[in-house]
Structures are given as C-alpha cells and as structure tokens.
Amino acid sequence: MYDLHNSVILKEGFPDFESFGIRGVGILFRNSFKKEHYETAKESAKNSGLDIFSVLEVNADKSGDVKIALKNREFVDILMINAKSPRAMRAATESSLVDVISHAFIDQSSAALASKNSVALEINLADILELTGIKRSLLFSKIKFNLLLARKYKLDIVMTTGASSMYGLRQPRQMMALAEVLGMSNAEAKRAVMEFPKELVEKNRRKHSGVTVKEGITKNG
C-alpha cells in the first residue's frame, strides 16, 4: 500500500511502516514545500526499504490560492488541494496539474471537471475516526454521495490513513473493509487502497523525468 496523506514521518520519524503493509509513504507538507526538510527525511529513509515521495497539501479558500499552489507543481510528487469554497473547488478541478482533492466533497459540476482533468478524490480515514455519532453518520452520507459521483464520472478514489501518528496507521485489509462499508465494491476498494495511489506516484515520476506514456508507448520529451 502507498499512503499519500500521512504526516507521521516529519512528526515521529520512521515507525515500522512495513508491519502495516505500507510500502510507500508520502512526506506531507501543508501549504508550503520545504525542500531541505524533504531531502533530510528522504536521506534518513534510504535504508528503510520504503518508497518515499513528496506530498504538498494546500488549503484553498479561493481560486487565487489554487493558482499559487500550482506554482509548486514541478517540485513535488503529489499535489493535493483542500478546497474550502465552491470557487476553490472549481479552480482545482479545472487543472490537470492537481492530483487529488483532499477531504473531498464535490458537486456534480466539479465532478465533471475532475473527470475531464484526471483529478482524483480522497477518502481520509482520519476524517472518519475523529467523528462520532450523528457527525460521523453525516460524513458517511457525504462520502457515499461522492462515491456515486465518482462512479458516474469515472473518477479515481484515493483511500488514505490521514495519520498524524503511528496510532493512526492501518493495514490495507482494514482500509479496504472500511471502503466496502462506505459502499465500494471489493474491486473499487482494492483500487483505491492498493493500486491507484502507487500508479499516481509512478506516473508523476515519469512526467517529472520527461517520460510520458500514452497508449502503451513510452516517449521521451
């Protein structure tokens, strides 16, 4: 499993990710990417056997915040936008430079734009675990509505732990079980947890290295 939304490393170092079935983990930065911190953490992980990559999550209150975030695109492996308003959501889903809408709750028009620009949606486990009672039930309803939109517009879903400590980490089978409770099929859950996150990291690395893959043909340039 590749965990795209995880702030454990910068806070606690390197717990035993492999015992949780995590093979790839993002070093998460919020609102600004600090290259020196990333390089230091990556150097510390070089003998860990983990695939380490950079993730920038930007809180966007307005469309201008998204435009500023896009300037960081070339420096990070994964760019997430946490859209706080309809305008910010629209700006994020209009850009193919955005990888993931984090904590995603979208409307139909934004879902159509996300599909056109290959922007994925996140389901964040920590968002769910932090809530109880009626608030959790409401969140489940919103997530299930987003799953309906994802199916209609053929959007990819990224399932993440959202962990801020090792106690928030979960194994893939636990993540998939929750995904199925939320309404995913087994195949959808497997893709959201086990397949698509790794595919996204690898695709972006190819882009950054100047290699693109289209219709089964690899091209340089």
Secondary structure, DSSP 8 states (H G I E B T S, - for coil): -EESS--HHHHH----GGGGT--EEEEEEESS--HHHHHHHHHHTTTTT-EEEEEEEEEESSHHHHHHHHTTGGG-SEEEEEE-SHHHHHHHHT-TT--EETT----HHHHHHHHHTT-EEEEEHHHHHT--HHHHHHHHHHHHHHHHHHHHHT--EEEE---SSGGG---HHHHHHHHHHTT--HHHHHIIIIIHHHHHHHHHHHHHTTEEEETTEEEE-
